[in-house]
Amino acid sequence: IQAGAPFFIPGFGALVMLKERIDDPLVDARIGLGGPIWGLGAGLAAYAVYVATKAPIWLAIAQITGLLNLFNLIPIWQLDGSRAFHALSSAQRVAILAVIALTYFATQQKMLLLVGAVALWRVFQKTTVPGDRNTLLKFTVLVAALSWLAVDF
């Protein structure tokens, strides 16, 4: 898939413009969730360095990485969460909403209120796809793990 170079936006992450349209919702979801998956890996690596060194900067890096990637899971516009939602059935969207709610109660991560509010709106939008369990699983793990990483923000 042809894509432009990443455009880094300080405080938000990177934007990559695709040079071709992706019509398959499963392919689009896989591409979209790739960024948050790598972001989770980077956040966990920073957290591991924090655990090894106890240097607070590494904890801050891990937390902000979790928060930024959690923001990217908001299912709206061109954010990666929206790309994933295109591959989910109505029932799977409700399941994601439940995961967001349970994760919020477990972590009190306030970014989940925004992710959940938009997800609630998306639950009521029409979808014609049968859904994809792999996308559902990845989205679920990302919501829980990124919320845990960003728990102090």
SEVEX-568226 format. One line per 4 residues: number of its first residue (from 1); their letters; for each residue x, y, z negated of N, C-alpha, C. Coordinates in steps of 0.05 Angstrom, whole numbers, plus 5000, padded with zeros to 4 digits. Atoms other than C-alpha are relative to their C-alpha. Layout:
! residues N
NUM> A> X Y Z X Y Z X Y Z  ...
END
This chain:
! residues 153
1> IQAG> 5017 4977 5000 5000 5000 5000 5018 5024 5000  4984 4976 4998 5029 5066 5021 4992 5020 4978  5006 4981 5021 5036 5115 4964 5022 5022 5000  4980 4979 5002 5071 5181 4951 5017 4996 4975
5> APFF> 4983 5001 5024 5124 5193 4899 4984 5009 4976  5014 4991 5024 5101 5200 4827 5004 5030 4995  5000 4971 5008 5084 5271 4806 4996 5000 4970  5002 5000 5029 5099 5278 4732 4988 5025 4989
9> IPGF> 5015 4978 5012 5052 5322 4692 5007 5000 4970  4991 5001 5028 5084 5340 4625 4975 4999 4981  5021 5003 5019 5040 5318 4568 4977 4981 5009  5022 5017 4990 4996 5274 4612 5010 4974 5013
13> GALV> 4990 5024 4987 5040 5224 4650 5006 5006 5029  4994 4997 4972 5046 5214 4724 4975 4995 5018  5022 5002 4980 5000 5220 4784 5013 4989 5026  4990 5011 4975 5012 5176 4845 4977 5001 5020
17> MLKE> 5020 4997 4979 4974 5194 4908 5003 4977 5019  5000 5021 4980 4955 5134 4951 4996 5012 5028  5002 4990 4972 4962 5145 5026 4980 4984 5016  5021 5016 4987 4909 5094 5043 4978 4994 4980
21> RIDD> 5023 5005 5017 4840 5079 5017 4999 4970 4993  5003 5027 5010 4830 5016 4975 4970 4994 4999  5029 5006 4999 4761 4986 4991 4992 4977 4982  5005 5023 5017 4767 4923 4949 5002 5008 4971
25> PLVD> 4999 4992 5028 4747 4938 4877 5019 4984 4982  4982 5016 5016 4789 4881 4849 5029 5009 5005  4973 4990 4994 4852 4905 4885 5004 5027 4987  4999 4973 5011 4837 4976 4863 5004 4999 4969
29> ARIG> 4998 5003 5029 4828 4953 4790 5028 4990 4992  4973 5010 5006 4894 4914 4791 5021 5022 5003  4981 4978 4997 4931 4974 4818 4997 5020 4978  5006 4980 5020 4897 5021 4770 5010 4992 4972
33> LGGP> 4992 5008 5027 4911 4980 4708 5030 4994 4997  4971 5004 5001 4983 4970 4727 5015 5021 4984  4987 4978 5015 5002 5039 4700 4997 4997 4970  5003 5004 5029 4971 5029 4631 5013 4975 4989
37> IWGL> 4986 5024 5009 5001 4959 4627 5029 5006 4996  4972 4993 5003 5070 4986 4640 5003 5021 4977  4999 4981 5022 5055 5044 4592 4999 4986 4973  5001 5015 5025 5036 4994 4538 5028 4987 4995
41> GAGL> 4974 5012 5003 5102 4958 4551 5021 5020 4990  4981 4979 5008 5141 5023 4544 4994 5009 4971  5007 4993 5028 5103 5041 4480 5008 4979 4980  4991 5022 5017 5117 4973 4450 5030 4999 4997
45> AAYA> 4971 4999 5001 5190 4979 4468 5009 5023 4981  4993 4977 5017 5193 5048 4434 4994 4992 4971  5007 5008 5027 5158 5018 4373 5021 4980 4989  4979 5019 5008 5209 4961 4371 5026 5014 4992
49> VYVA> 4976 4984 5007 5266 5012 4371 4995 5013 4973  5006 4988 5026 5231 5048 4314 5003 4980 4977  4998 5020 5021 5225 4984 4274 5029 4993 4994  4972 5007 5003 5298 4969 4286 5017 5023 4987
53> TKAP> 4983 4977 5009 5325 5039 4271 4987 5017 4979  5015 4983 5018 5271 5072 4229 5002 5030 5007  4998 4972 4990 5284 5136 4270 4972 5009 5008  5028 4992 4995 5217 5173 4269 4994 5009 5028
57> IWLA> 5006 4991 4972 5225 5200 4340 4990 4976 5017  5009 5023 4985 5215 5129 4366 4971 4993 4994  5028 5004 5007 5150 5122 4328 4983 5021 5014  5015 4979 4986 5127 5189 4357 4998 4994 5029
61> IAQI> 5001 5007 4971 5145 5166 4427 4980 4977 5005  5019 5022 4997 5107 5101 4417 4971 5010 4997  5027 4990 5005 5046 5138 4390 4990 5017 5023  5008 4983 4978 5044 5190 4445 4996 4984 5026
65> TGLL> 5004 5018 4976 5053 5136 4498 4973 4986 4998  5026 5013 5003 4994 5099 4469 4977 5019 5005  5021 4980 4997 4952 5162 4467 4996 5008 5029  5002 4992 4972 4968 5183 4538 4988 4978 5018
69> NLFN> 5010 5022 4984 4954 5114 4566 4971 4994 4993  5027 5004 5008 4890 5109 4526 4982 5021 5014  5014 4979 4985 4868 5176 4557 4996 4991 5029  5002 5009 4972 4882 5145 4625 4979 4979 5004
73> LIPI> 5021 5020 4997 4831 5091 4610 4972 5012 5000  5026 4988 4998 4774 5141 4610 4989 4993 5027  5010 5009 4974 4729 5113 4665 4986 5022 5016  5011 4978 4985 4720 5177 4704 5021 5009 5021
77> WQLD> 4985 4988 4979 4746 5210 4767 5021 4981 5011  4978 5016 4989 4814 5184 4791 5016 4986 4978  4985 5013 5021 4837 5159 4723 4998 4969 5003  4998 5029 4996 4857 5086 4719 4976 4984 4988
81> GSRA> 5023 5013 5011 4798 5068 4674 4977 4999 5019  5022 4999 4980 4750 5089 4729 5005 4978 5022  4993 5020 4980 4787 5045 4779 4994 4972 4990  5007 5026 5012 4779 4986 4731 4970 4996 4999
85> FHAL> 5029 5003 5003 4705 5000 4719 4987 4993 5027  5012 5007 4974 4692 4993 4794 4999 4970 5004  5000 5030 4997 4708 4918 4787 4984 4986 4979  5015 5013 5022 4663 4906 4727 4970 5000 5005
89> SSAQ> 5029 5002 4998 4592 4882 4727 4987 5017 4978  5014 4985 5021 4539 4917 4685 5004 4988 4972  4996 5013 5025 4545 4865 4630 5029 5004 4990  4972 4997 5009 4621 4871 4629 5005 5029 4991
93> RVAI> 4997 4972 5009 4615 4947 4623 4989 5003 4972  5011 5000 5027 4571 4937 4562 5020 4987 4980  4981 5013 5017 4623 4889 4534 5024 5018 4994  4978 4980 5004 4678 4942 4544 4991 5021 4980
97> LAVI> 5010 4980 5019 4634 4992 4508 5000 4989 4971  5000 5013 5026 4627 4943 4450 5029 4998 4989  4972 5001 5008 4703 4933 4448 5010 5027 4992  4992 4973 5007 4713 5008 4447 4989 5007 4973
101> ALTY> 5013 4994 5026 4664 5015 4389 5014 4985 4977  4987 5016 5021 4695 4958 4349 5029 5010 4995  4973 4990 5003 4765 4985 4362 5000 5027 4986  5002 4974 5014 4744 5054 4340 4996 4996 4970
105> FATQ> 5005 5005 5029 4717 5027 4274 5025 4988 4986  4976 5013 5012 4782 4987 4264 5023 5020 4998  4976 4983 4999 4831 5043 4282 4994 5030 4994  5008 4971 5002 4792 5109 4276 5014 5018 5020
109> QKML> 4987 4984 4979 4828 5131 4339 4979 5017 5015  5020 4982 4990 4789 5192 4360 4998 5002 5031  5001 5000 4971 4808 5187 4434 4979 4980 5010  5020 5020 4993 4762 5126 4435 4972 5012 5002
113> LLVG> 5026 4987 4998 4703 5173 4424 4995 5010 5029  5002 4990 4972 4717 5205 4492 4999 4977 5020  5000 5023 4982 4733 5139 4526 4972 4986 4998  5026 5013 5004 4669 5109 4496 4977 5016 5011
117> AVAL> 5022 4983 4990 4624 5168 4514 4998 4998 5030  5000 5003 4971 4645 5164 4587 4992 4972 5008  5007 5028 4994 4640 5088 4586 4970 4996 4997  5029 5001 5004 4569 5095 4559 4985 5011 5024
121> WRVF> 5011 4989 4976 4552 5140 4617 5003 4982 5024  4995 5019 4977 4583 5090 4666 4984 4974 4998  5016 5024 5004 4543 5033 4636 4974 5003 5015  5026 4996 4988 4480 5064 4665 5002 5006 5030
125> QKTT> 4997 4997 4971 4509 5073 4735 4998 4973 5014  5005 5024 4984 4491 5023 4788 5027 4988 5009  4977 5014 4990 4542 4970 4805 4990 4976 5015  5009 5023 4984 4537 4916 4858 5021 4978 5000
129> VPGD> 4979 5021 5001 4600 4876 4842 4993 4979 4979  5006 5021 5019 4595 4809 4807 5016 5001 4975  4982 4997 5023 4650 4829 4759 5025 4983 5002  4975 5015 4999 4719 4804 4745 5010 4996 4971
133> RNTL> 4992 5006 5028 4739 4769 4680 5029 5010 4994  4972 4991 5003 4813 4786 4691 5001 5030 4994  5001 4972 5005 4798 4860 4694 4988 5006 4972  5012 4997 5026 4753 4854 4633 5020 4994 4978
137> LKFT> 4980 5008 5020 4808 4819 4594 5022 5021 4997  4978 4980 5000 4862 4869 4614 4990 5026 4987  5010 4975 5011 4818 4929 4597 4996 4997 4970  5004 5005 5028 4800 4898 4530 5026 5001 4984
141> VLVA> 4974 5001 5013 4872 4884 4511 5012 5028 4999  4988 4973 4998 4894 4954 4534 4986 5019 4980  5014 4983 5019 4840 4989 4493 5009 4994 4971  4992 5007 5028 4858 4951 4429 5029 5006 4995
145> ALSW> 4971 4996 5005 4934 4953 4437 5008 5029 5001  4993 4971 4998 4939 5026 4459 4988 5015 4976  5012 4987 5023 4892 5047 4403 5017 4995 4975  4982 5007 5023 4936 5011 4353 5025 5016 5001
149> LAVD> 4975 4984 4997 4998 5045 4381 4996 5029 4992  5005 4971 5003 4966 5114 4377 4985 5006 4974  5018 4998 5024 4932 5103 4309 5004 5025 4983  4995 4977 5017 4964 5163 4274 4992 5026 5013
153> F> 5007 4975 4986 4942 5214 4327 4970 5004 4999
END
